[in-house]
Amino acid sequence: MPNSSEAEQRLLEILKPFKDKHPEIDIIVTVIDWGSAWSRITTAATGGTRPDICQIGTTWSGTIASMGVLMDLTELVDKEIGVKKFVPAAWLTSGIEGRITAIPWFIDARAVFYRKDIFDKLGLTTKNLDTWEEFEKTLQKLQDAYIVSDEKGNIYLGEEAKKLESQKGYFRVYPIGVPGKNDWNVVYNFSPWIWAAGGDWLTPDKKDVIINSEKSFKGIWFYTQLAKKYAPKSALELNTSQVEANFANGKYAIITSGSWVVRSFSLPPEEGGINNTLAADKYAVALYPKGPAGRYTFLGGSNLVIFKNTKYPKQAWEVVKYLVSKEAQIEYVKYTGFVPATIDAYDTPYFDANNNRKMFKEAIKYGRVHPCIDVWAQCETILFRRLGILWNYVAGMYGEFDEKKDERTT
């Protein structure tokens, strides 16, 4: 899938050292769009023409493994790589029923992005983002300050700001930007708040649903109320990319997003970056706030699988093994902006020399993944739809909502 610009070329560049060592192995890369990937891959799995190696989203691993079309990699991993090589949370998406059928390739980790210049002006630090209570207090402080920016990034507060807001070249800076119903990340955006409240999607044994539990609801309620109180309603019509763009252009003081944003801020427009935007040299990264049950972040990303009917199992395994080597991991995340799936790849100046990247090295310690079960992909389809509709309630499309009195809570 298009994990970076020029996806095919970038992957072939990563594979060049492998090709130099193994000229007898031909590697043909086919890039398919994320929008059609699920359909293309499951169609191939159930009888179409299958590739030898395939990238799959981590949340798809259980469902595709249950189809019985993936090569069992358990013995190869035990003998040649070892489970301890991988970030523990990411490894939980490697298969079902105790068999390894997917190898973690890279991780999509999330964190809090904030405007450091605004925080400095208001006397705020990352300590003011540490807990749910502090996080909301900070949003309220940003709200009360009434922040307006000009197109150069100069910040104005209070009564002066209100007078300038209507003038050309000035605009309101809202406390937070939250993508709503039109976002492909809608389920993943809720997870850290649900987990931090002590809730979850399923019970630990993965046999019963507990998203309707009191603790899960507490996480959902807290997150949606932050959006209702401190985000502009217009954001709830946007997706992650649009919210990220608004943050880059100075419209929000805080957003939550992934490590790819750090890479975008480091690149010029001609390379697909946004280092020319207002927030490019004014932002910093912090961890998600701690809730009643602790601090968590969602870990997504992609795995690599080998289809069982491949004519080249040994060669395919060698390619996969190379792609999770330290060298290949480091080089690929430089292209994509994601973070490595292997622990040794974090031991590099690429992370330690940049404080914002370094925060994602810390964030994975608090990472959790969605359940790796046979029906999770279908569950996500339902959750995307239902949680998307939930944002309509938050936006007030159906009037004011009372979680204690309104029958819609059922």
C-alpha positions as CSV (number, residue, x, y, z in Angstrom):
1,M,0.0,0.0,0.0
2,P,1.2,3.6,-0.4
3,N,3.1,4.0,2.9
4,S,5.1,6.9,1.5
5,S,5.3,9.0,-1.6
6,E,6.8,7.1,-4.6
7,A,5.9,3.9,-2.6
8,E,7.2,1.4,-5.2
9,Q,10.5,3.2,-5.8
10,R,11.1,3.7,-2.0
11,L,10.5,0.0,-1.2
12,L,12.8,-1.1,-4.0
13,E,15.5,1.3,-2.7
14,I,15.2,-0.4,0.7
15,L,15.5,-3.8,-0.9
16,K,18.6,-2.9,-3.0
17,P,21.2,-4.3,-0.5
18,F,19.2,-7.5,-0.4
19,K,19.0,-7.7,-4.2
20,D,22.7,-7.1,-4.5
21,K,23.3,-10.1,-2.2
22,H,20.6,-12.2,-3.9
23,P,20.6,-11.3,-7.6
24,E,18.8,-14.6,-8.4
25,I,15.6,-13.5,-6.6
26,D,13.4,-11.2,-8.7
27,I,11.1,-8.9,-6.7
28,I,8.2,-7.2,-8.3
29,V,6.4,-4.6,-6.2
30,T,2.7,-3.8,-6.9
31,V,1.2,-0.9,-5.0
32,I,-2.6,-1.0,-4.3
33,D,-4.6,1.8,-2.7
34,W,-5.7,1.5,0.9
35,G,-9.3,2.1,-0.1
36,S,-9.4,-1.1,-2.2
37,A,-6.8,-3.1,-0.3
38,W,-9.2,-5.1,1.9
39,S,-11.3,-6.1,-1.1
40,R,-8.3,-7.0,-3.2
41,I,-6.5,-9.0,-0.6
42,T,-9.6,-11.0,0.7
43,T,-10.6,-11.7,-2.9
44,A,-7.1,-13.1,-3.6
45,A,-7.2,-15.0,-0.4
46,T,-10.5,-16.7,-1.3
47,G,-9.6,-17.8,-4.7
48,G,-8.0,-15.1,-6.8
49,T,-4.4,-14.7,-7.9
50,R,-2.3,-14.3,-4.7
51,P,1.0,-12.5,-4.3
52,D,3.8,-14.3,-2.6
53,I,4.2,-11.6,0.1
54,C,1.6,-9.1,1.1
55,Q,1.3,-6.1,3.4
56,I,-1.8,-6.2,5.6
57,G,-3.1,-3.8,8.3
58,T,-2.4,-5.0,11.8
59,T,-6.2,-5.0,12.6
60,W,-6.8,-7.4,9.7
61,S,-4.4,-10.1,10.9
62,G,-6.8,-12.2,12.8
63,T,-9.5,-12.2,10.0
64,I,-7.1,-13.1,7.2
65,A,-5.3,-15.7,9.3
66,S,-8.7,-17.4,10.0
67,M,-9.1,-17.9,6.2
68,G,-6.4,-20.6,6.3
69,V,-4.5,-19.2,3.4
70,L,-1.3,-17.9,5.1
71,M,2.0,-19.7,5.5
72,D,2.7,-20.8,9.1
73,L,5.9,-19.0,10.2
74,T,6.0,-20.2,13.7
75,E,9.1,-22.5,13.4
76,L,11.0,-20.0,11.2
77,V,10.5,-17.2,13.7
78,D,11.6,-19.4,16.6
79,K,14.7,-20.6,14.8
80,E,15.8,-17.5,12.8
81,I,14.4,-14.3,14.4
82,G,12.9,-14.7,17.8
83,V,9.8,-13.1,19.3
84,K,11.9,-10.8,21.5
85,K,13.1,-8.9,18.5
86,F,9.7,-7.1,18.2
87,V,7.9,-4.5,20.1
88,P,5.7,-6.6,22.5
89,A,2.4,-4.9,21.8
90,A,2.9,-5.1,18.0
91,W,3.7,-8.8,18.3
92,L,0.1,-9.5,19.6
93,T,-1.1,-9.1,16.0
94,S,1.1,-11.9,14.6
95,G,-1.6,-14.5,14.5
96,I,-4.4,-16.5,16.2
97,E,-4.6,-19.8,18.0
98,G,-0.9,-19.7,19.0
99,R,0.4,-19.8,15.4
100,I,2.5,-17.1,13.7
101,T,1.2,-16.1,10.3
102,A,2.1,-12.4,10.2
103,I,5.3,-10.5,11.0
104,P,5.2,-6.9,12.3
105,W,6.7,-4.6,9.7
106,F,6.2,-1.0,11.0
107,I,4.1,0.7,13.7
108,D,1.6,3.5,13.5
109,A,1.9,5.1,17.0
110,R,-0.1,8.2,18.3
111,A,0.8,11.1,20.6
112,V,-0.2,14.6,21.4
113,F,1.0,17.5,19.3
114,Y,0.9,21.0,20.8
115,R,2.0,24.5,20.0
116,K,5.0,25.1,22.2
117,D,5.0,28.9,21.6
118,I,1.4,29.2,22.8
119,F,2.2,27.1,25.9
120,D,5.2,29.2,26.7
121,K,3.1,32.4,26.4
122,L,0.6,31.0,28.8
123,G,3.1,29.5,31.2
124,L,2.1,25.9,30.4
125,T,4.4,22.9,30.1
126,T,4.0,19.2,29.3
127,K,3.1,18.7,33.0
128,N,-0.1,20.4,32.1
129,L,-0.9,17.6,29.7
130,D,0.0,14.7,32.0
131,T,-3.4,13.6,33.4
132,W,-7.0,13.8,32.2
133,E,-7.7,16.5,34.8
134,E,-4.6,18.6,33.8
135,F,-5.4,18.1,30.1
136,E,-8.9,19.4,30.4
137,K,-7.7,22.3,32.7
138,T,-5.2,23.2,30.0
139,L,-7.9,23.2,27.3
140,Q,-10.0,25.4,29.5
141,K,-7.1,27.8,30.0
142,L,-6.6,27.9,26.2
143,Q,-10.3,28.6,25.8
144,D,-10.3,31.4,28.4
145,A,-7.2,33.0,26.9
146,Y,-9.1,33.5,23.6
147,I,-6.2,33.1,21.2
148,V,-5.9,34.8,17.8
149,S,-3.0,34.5,15.4
150,D,-1.9,36.4,12.4
151,E,-0.5,34.8,9.3
152,K,3.1,35.0,10.5
153,G,2.2,33.2,13.7
154,N,2.2,36.1,16.1
155,I,-0.2,35.4,19.0
156,Y,-2.7,37.8,20.6
157,L,-4.8,37.1,23.6
158,G,-8.0,38.3,25.3
159,E,-9.8,41.5,24.4
160,E,-7.0,42.5,21.9
161,A,-7.4,39.2,20.1
162,K,-11.2,39.6,19.9
163,K,-10.8,42.9,18.2
164,L,-8.3,41.6,15.7
165,E,-10.2,38.3,14.9
166,S,-12.5,39.9,12.3
167,Q,-9.7,41.7,10.5
168,K,-8.1,40.3,7.4
169,G,-5.1,38.1,8.1
170,Y,-6.2,37.2,11.6
171,F,-7.9,34.0,12.8
172,R,-9.0,32.2,16.0
173,V,-6.8,29.5,17.4
174,Y,-9.0,26.9,19.0
175,P,-7.8,24.8,22.0
176,I,-8.0,21.5,20.1
177,G,-8.8,20.0,16.8
178,V,-10.6,16.6,16.8
179,P,-11.5,14.7,13.6
180,G,-15.0,13.4,13.6
181,K,-17.4,11.2,11.6
182,N,-15.6,11.4,8.3
183,D,-12.3,10.1,9.6
184,W,-10.9,6.6,8.7
185,N,-9.2,6.6,12.1
186,V,-12.4,7.1,14.1
187,V,-12.2,3.8,16.0
188,Y,-8.4,4.2,16.7
189,N,-9.0,7.7,17.9
190,F,-11.3,6.5,20.7
191,S,-9.2,3.6,21.9
192,P,-6.6,5.5,24.1
193,W,-9.4,7.2,26.0
194,I,-11.4,4.0,26.5
195,W,-8.3,2.1,27.7
196,A,-7.3,5.0,30.0
197,A,-10.7,4.9,31.6
198,G,-10.3,1.1,32.3
199,G,-12.6,0.0,29.5
200,D,-12.0,-2.0,26.4
201,W,-13.6,-3.4,23.3
202,L,-13.7,-7.0,24.5
203,T,-13.1,-9.0,27.7
204,P,-9.5,-10.3,28.2
205,D,-10.5,-13.7,27.0
206,K,-11.9,-12.0,23.8
207,K,-15.2,-13.8,24.2
208,D,-17.5,-11.0,25.2
209,V,-18.1,-7.4,24.3
210,I,-17.5,-4.8,26.9
211,I,-17.6,-1.6,24.9
212,N,-21.0,-1.0,26.4
213,S,-19.5,-1.2,30.0
214,E,-19.6,1.8,32.4
215,K,-15.8,2.2,32.2
216,S,-15.7,2.1,28.4
217,F,-18.5,4.7,28.3
218,K,-16.6,6.9,30.6
219,G,-13.7,7.0,28.2
220,I,-16.0,7.7,25.2
221,W,-17.8,10.4,27.2
222,F,-14.6,12.2,28.3
223,Y,-13.2,12.3,24.8
224,T,-16.4,13.4,23.1
225,Q,-16.9,16.1,25.7
226,L,-13.4,17.5,25.1
227,A,-14.4,17.8,21.4
228,K,-17.8,19.4,22.2
229,K,-16.4,22.0,24.7
230,Y,-13.0,22.9,23.1
231,A,-13.0,22.0,19.4
232,P,-14.8,24.0,16.6
233,K,-17.8,22.1,15.3
234,S,-16.3,22.4,11.8
235,A,-13.5,20.0,12.8
236,L,-16.1,17.2,13.4
237,E,-16.7,17.2,9.7
238,L,-13.0,16.7,8.9
239,N,-10.7,13.7,8.7
240,T,-7.2,13.3,10.2
241,S,-5.3,14.8,7.3
242,Q,-7.5,17.9,7.3
243,V,-7.1,18.4,11.0
244,E,-3.3,17.9,10.7
245,A,-3.3,20.6,7.9
246,N,-5.3,23.0,10.1
247,F,-2.8,22.4,13.0
248,A,0.1,23.1,10.7
249,N,-1.6,26.3,9.5
250,G,-2.1,27.5,13.1
251,K,-5.8,26.8,13.6
252,Y,-5.5,24.6,16.7
253,A,-3.2,24.6,19.8
254,I,-3.4,20.8,20.3
255,I,-4.2,17.7,18.2
256,T,-3.5,14.0,18.6
257,S,-1.9,12.2,15.6
258,G,0.9,9.9,14.5
259,S,4.7,10.0,14.0
260,W,4.3,10.7,10.2
261,V,3.4,14.3,11.1
262,V,7.0,14.8,12.5
263,R,8.4,13.7,9.2
264,S,6.0,16.0,7.2
265,F,7.2,19.0,9.3
266,S,10.8,18.2,8.4
267,L,10.3,18.2,4.7
268,P,9.9,21.0,2.1
269,P,6.7,21.2,0.0
270,E,8.5,19.9,-3.1
271,E,9.1,16.6,-1.2
272,G,5.6,16.5,0.0
273,G,6.3,18.1,3.4
274,I,5.0,21.1,5.3
275,N,8.1,22.7,6.7
276,N,6.9,26.0,5.3
277,T,3.7,26.1,7.5
278,L,3.1,28.3,10.5
279,A,3.5,25.6,13.1
280,A,6.5,23.9,11.6
281,D,9.0,25.3,14.0
282,K,6.6,26.0,16.9
283,Y,5.3,22.5,17.8
284,A,6.3,19.8,20.2
285,V,5.1,16.3,21.0
286,A,3.9,14.8,24.4
287,L,2.4,11.5,25.5
288,Y,-1.3,10.9,25.8
289,P,-2.6,12.0,29.3
290,K,-3.1,9.4,32.0
291,G,-6.7,8.5,32.8
292,P,-8.1,6.7,35.9
293,A,-6.6,3.4,34.7
294,G,-3.3,4.7,33.3
295,R,-1.7,6.0,30.1
296,Y,-2.2,4.3,26.8
297,T,-1.8,4.9,23.1
298,F,-3.1,3.0,20.1
299,L,-0.6,1.1,18.1
300,G,-1.5,0.2,14.5
301,G,0.6,-0.2,11.5
302,S,1.2,-3.1,9.1
303,N,2.4,-6.7,9.0
304,L,3.9,-8.8,6.3
305,V,2.4,-12.2,5.4
306,I,3.3,-15.0,3.0
307,F,0.5,-16.8,1.2
308,K,0.5,-20.5,1.7
309,N,0.4,-21.3,-2.0
310,T,3.6,-19.4,-2.9
311,K,6.0,-21.3,-5.2
312,Y,8.9,-19.6,-3.5
313,P,8.5,-20.0,0.3
314,K,12.2,-19.9,1.0
315,Q,12.9,-16.8,-1.1
316,A,9.8,-15.0,0.3
317,W,10.9,-15.7,3.9
318,E,14.3,-14.3,3.1
319,V,12.7,-11.1,1.8
320,V,10.5,-10.7,4.9
321,K,13.4,-11.5,7.2
322,Y,15.5,-8.7,5.5
323,L,12.6,-6.2,5.8
324,V,12.6,-6.6,9.6
325,S,16.4,-6.4,9.9
326,K,17.7,-3.3,11.8
327,E,19.2,-1.7,8.7
328,A,16.0,-2.0,6.6
329,Q,13.7,-1.0,9.5
330,I,15.6,2.3,10.1
331,E,15.8,3.2,6.4
332,Y,12.1,2.4,5.8
333,V,10.8,4.5,8.7
334,K,12.9,7.4,7.4
335,Y,10.9,7.3,4.2
336,T,7.5,6.6,5.7
337,G,7.5,8.6,9.0
338,F,6.2,5.5,10.9
339,V,8.1,3.9,13.7
340,P,9.9,0.5,13.7
341,A,8.3,-2.8,14.7
342,T,11.7,-4.1,16.0
343,I,13.2,-3.0,19.2
344,D,16.8,-2.8,18.0
345,A,15.9,-0.2,15.3
346,Y,15.1,2.4,18.0
347,D,18.8,2.4,19.0
348,T,19.9,5.0,16.5
349,P,20.6,8.8,16.3
350,Y,17.6,9.1,14.0
351,F,15.3,9.0,17.1
352,D,17.6,10.2,19.9
353,A,18.7,13.4,18.1
354,N,15.2,14.6,17.6
355,N,13.0,15.2,20.7
356,N,9.8,14.9,18.8
357,R,10.7,11.5,17.3
358,K,12.1,10.5,20.6
359,M,8.7,10.9,22.2
360,F,7.3,8.2,19.9
361,K,10.1,5.9,21.2
362,E,8.6,6.6,24.6
363,A,5.0,6.3,23.4
364,I,5.3,2.7,22.3
365,K,5.9,1.7,25.9
366,Y,2.3,2.6,26.5
367,G,1.0,1.0,23.3
368,R,-1.9,-1.3,23.0
369,V,-3.4,-3.0,19.9
370,H,-6.9,-4.0,19.0
371,P,-8.0,-7.7,19.5
372,C,-6.4,-10.1,17.0
373,I,-9.4,-12.4,16.4
374,D,-11.1,-13.9,13.4
375,V,-14.0,-11.4,13.2
376,W,-12.3,-8.2,14.2
377,A,-12.2,-6.7,10.7
378,Q,-16.0,-7.1,10.5
379,C,-16.3,-5.6,14.0
380,E,-14.3,-2.6,12.9
381,T,-16.7,-2.0,10.0
382,I,-19.6,-1.8,12.4
383,L,-17.6,0.4,14.9
384,F,-16.6,2.8,12.2
385,R,-20.2,3.4,11.3
386,R,-21.6,3.6,14.8
387,L,-18.8,5.8,16.2
388,G,-19.1,8.0,13.1
389,I,-22.8,8.5,13.9
390,L,-21.9,9.3,17.5
391,W,-20.1,12.4,16.3
392,N,-23.4,13.7,14.9
393,Y,-24.8,13.7,18.4
394,V,-21.7,15.5,19.7
395,A,-22.1,18.1,17.0
396,G,-25.7,18.7,18.2
397,M,-27.4,17.5,15.0
398,Y,-30.2,15.8,17.1
399,G,-30.4,18.4,19.9
400,E,-28.7,18.3,23.3
401,F,-27.7,14.9,24.6
402,D,-27.9,13.8,28.3
403,E,-26.0,10.6,29.0
404,K,-28.1,9.9,32.1
405,K,-31.6,10.6,30.8
406,D,-31.5,10.1,27.1
407,E,-32.7,6.7,25.9
408,R,-30.2,6.9,23.0
409,T,-27.5,5.8,25.5
410,T,-28.8,2.3,25.1
